[in-house]
Amino acid sequence: MSDSNTTDFSNPSTFILLGIPGLEAAHVWLSIPFCTMYVIAILGNFTILFIVKREPSLRSPMYYFLCMLAVTDLVLSTSMVPKMLSIFWFNSREIDFSACLTQMYFIRCFSVMESGILVAMAFDRYVAICNPLRHSTILANPVVAKIGLAVVLRGGILVLPYPLLTRQWPYCKTNIISDTYCAHIAVVKLACADTHMSSYYGLFVLFGVKGVDMFFVAFSYIQILRAIFSLPTKDARIKTFGTCSSHLCCILAFYLPGLFFSLMYRFGQNVALHFRVLIGNVNFLVPPMLNPIIYGVRTKQILDRLLRLFIHKDI
């Protein structure tokens, strides 16, 4: 028997995104920092792509991986921010069920890809510092292309079960999502079936994929630090470590907030909902915004080309 307060959403046509619950009155004001971060991410990452394409001297594995990171950040931020801003500015809260699953897939897929690219960049730094004479041989262009393809395929295949599992659940509770985007866990919680398989798979991706990626990054940097500390002079150690500093900053900006958010979403039931939603949005927006800034400021080659781009007419 059906209940008057329950609607059959076994095949919902749309979901309703609430935005940031409890802070609806501040949506317009909240849109300002999020829009600013998005604009910085778009301009910064396109600038990185433009500079690397324009400068033949930057055609090396490090910059190829950096371009992959820039493309990933562009897609990741664009997958969620336009819809978020439409909620904040126009109260456009509806999202088609298929569009919701597509957004979920793209956000998860490119998040896994970004993790894989950071591992590839750590491997590049490891080879450059620990085996510099063979760097161009080990990371020749065909090898870089294969690594890039492996990262894309891994992300695409591993994340595919998310929308496939989510599509098969019956939805008989509500179609209202207390978030600005179709977060996997938020959508699964609306299902009126046993969704443990989906939750377990999410934990597998978190620890079995990103956890393994973090292990390989840590292993690479242990070897890098050993090589750095074996250098004879302090200046040489500082200079060599400087080549890794940008990558280390990107790693911290990606893994630490992401791990905190994932654990908080699963186990932080006493955390205020609006705080969880805010942290979730910041988690996906900060790395795309910071990565081009970090590499633009801390990488001399990119900074030099950027300055030359603006002043070359006056030289």
N, C-alpha and C positions, 0 to 999 in steps of 0.2 A: 504494500500500500504506500502511495506517495504522500508525502507530508506537505502541507501548504507552504512551509518555509524552505522547502528544498526544491530546487529546479534541476532537471536532468541535463547535465553538461557532458554527457558521455561522448558527444562529438561537438565541442564548442566551436562556434564560428569565429568568435573574438574573445580576447581577454581585455580586462580593464587595468591599466597601470595607474596606480594612485600617486606616483611621484614619491615624495618623502612624507610619509604619514606623520601627522602632528605638526608639520611645518608648512602646511599648504599656504598659509598667509604670507610666508616668506619666500615662496617659489620664485617670484620675480627677482628678488634680491639674491637668492642663491644662484640664479642663472648667470649672474655677472662673473663670479670666479670660475664657474664651470665653462662658460663661453670663452673666457680669457685663456684658460688652460688649453681648450680645444684649438683656438686660433694659433697659440704659440706652438702647439704640437704640429699643426698642419704646415705653418710657415717654416718651422725649424726642420722638419723631416724632408720637406720638398727642397729646402736649401741644401741639405746634405746630399740628396740625390743629384741636384743640379751641379754642385761643385765637383763631386766625384766623376760625373759624366763629362764635365767640361775639362778637367785636368788629367791628361794622360799619365802624369807622374803618380797619380793616386790609384792606378790600376794594380792593386795588390790584394792578397787574400783578406787582410784586415779591413780594407775599405769595401771589398765585395760583401763581406759579412755585415759591415755597417749599413750598406744599402739594403740588404735583406731585413735588417732590424728596422730601418726607417719605413720600408714598405709595410712590414708587419704592424708597426705602431700606427701608421696611417689607417689601415683597415680596422684595427682594433678600436681605435678611438671613434672612427666614423660609424662603426657598427652600433654604437650606443648613444653618442652625444646628440645627433640631430633629433632623435625621438625624445630624448630627455628634454631638450630645449623646447620642443613643440608642446610638451606637457606643461612646462613652466610658463611659457609665453601665451599659448593659445588654448590651454586646457584640453588638448587633443589626446585623450587617454586611451582610446580604443586601439587595439592592435590585432590584426588578423591572426588566427591560430597558426597558420602556416608561416606567416611572417615572424611570429613569436619564436617558433622552432628554428627558423632560419637565423634569426638574431642570436639565439642561444648557441647555435652551432658555430657561427662565425666568431663570437666572443671567446668561446672555449677553445676552438681550433687555433686561433691566432695567438691565444695566450700560451698554449702548448708549443706552438712554433717559436714564439719568442724565447721560451725557456731553452729550446733546442739550439737556437742561434747563439744564445749566450754561452752554451757549452762549446759550440764550434769556435767561438771567439776565444774562449779560454784555451782550447787546443792550439789555436793559432799563436797565442802568446807563449804557451809552453814550448812549442817548436822553435819560435823565434828566439827565445832566451836560452833554452837548454840545448838546442841543436841548430844554431844559426846557419852553419855552413850548408845544411841540407834543407833549409826552410823552403826555398824555391822549388826543390825537387819533391819534397813530401807534400807540399800544398800547391801543386801545379794547378792551372786553371781547370782541367778536367776533374781533378779531385775536389776542388771547391764546388764545382757544379754538381757533382754526385752528393756531396755533403748537403748542399742546399736542397736537392731533390729529396733526399732521405728525410730532412727536417720537415718538408712540406707533406710528404706522404705519411710520416708518423703522426703529425698533427691531424691531418684529414681523416685517417683511418681510426685512430684511437678515440677521437671525439664523436665519430659517427653514431655509436650506440646511445649517446645522450638524447638526440631528437627521436631516434627510432624507439627507444624504450618509453620516452615521454608521450609519444603519439599513441601508443597502444593502451595507456591507462584510461579507465573511465573517469570522468570528472562529474561528480554529483554533489559537490559541496558549494562551490562558488566559482566564478571566473574572474575574481578580483585579485590582482597581484599587488602586494604592498611594496612596490619598488618602482624604479624609473626604467627598468629594462627587464627582459625575461630571464632572470637568474634561474639556473637549473633547479636549485634546491627549492626556491619559492614556487615554481610551477609544480614540481613533484608533490609538494605538500598539499596541493589542491586536489590531488587524486584520491578517490575513495577505493583504493585497492592496496594490496601489499606491495609497497615500493622499495622493499629492502634491497632488491637486486640493483636498482638504480643508485641507492645510497652507497652500497658497497662498491659499485663501479666508480662512483665519484671519489671515494676514498682511495681506490686503487690508482686512479689517475693522479691524485694529489701526492700520495707517498711513493707509488711504484714508478711514476714517470718523473714528476718534478723532484721527488726525493732522490731518485737515481741521478738526475741531472745535477742536483746540488752536490751529490757525492763526487761526481766526475769533475765539477768545477773546483771543489775543495782539494781533490787529489792533484789536479793540475797546478793549483797555486802552492801546494806544499812543495812540489818539485821545483816550481819557479823560485820560491823563497830560498830553498836550499841552494839553488844555482846563484841567486843574488848574494847570499851571505858568504859564498865562496869567492866572490870577487875581491881583488886585492885592496882596492881603495874605497873610501867612503863616497867620493864623488861618483865613481863608477856604479856603486850600489844604488845611490839616489837616482842617477840618470836612468838606470835599467828599470828600477821600480816605477819610475815615472811613466814608462811606456804601458804599464798595466793599470795605472790609477783610474783612468776613464772607465775601463771595463769593470773594475771593482766597484766603482760608484753605481754603475748601471745594474750590477748584480744585486747590490744592497737595495736599490730602489725598486727592483722587481720582486725578489724572493721574500724579503722580510715582511712588507705589507701584505703580500699575497698569502703567505702562510698564516699570518695573524688573522686575516679576514676569513679564510677558509675554516680555521679552527673556531673562531668566534661564531660564525654562522651555524656551525654544526652543534657546538657545545655551549655557546654563551646565551642560554635561554633567558637569563636575567638581565641581559644588556638591553637598553632601550631600543625600540625598533628603529626610530629615526636615526639613532647613532649608527646602527648596523648598516642601514641603507646608505648613509653618508660615507662611511668608511669603504663600503663596497664600490661606490662610484669613484671615490678618490683613488682607490687601489688600481682601477683600470685606467685612470687618466694621468696619474703622476708620472709613470714611466715613459709614456709617449711624449710628454711635455719635457721631461728632464733629459732624456737620452740625447737629443740633438744639442741641447745646451751644454751638457757635460762634454760631449765630443767636440763641439765647436769651440769651447773655451779652453779645454785642457789638451787638445791635440794641435800642436803647432802647425802642422801641414795644412789642416783645415782652416785654422784661424788666419794663417798667412794668405791662403787663397781667397778667403772671404773678404779680408781687408783689401786685397788686390782688386777684387771684383768691383769695389766701390770707389777706389782711388786711382785705378790704372789709367784713367783718362787724363789725370792731372800729372802723371809721372813723365 
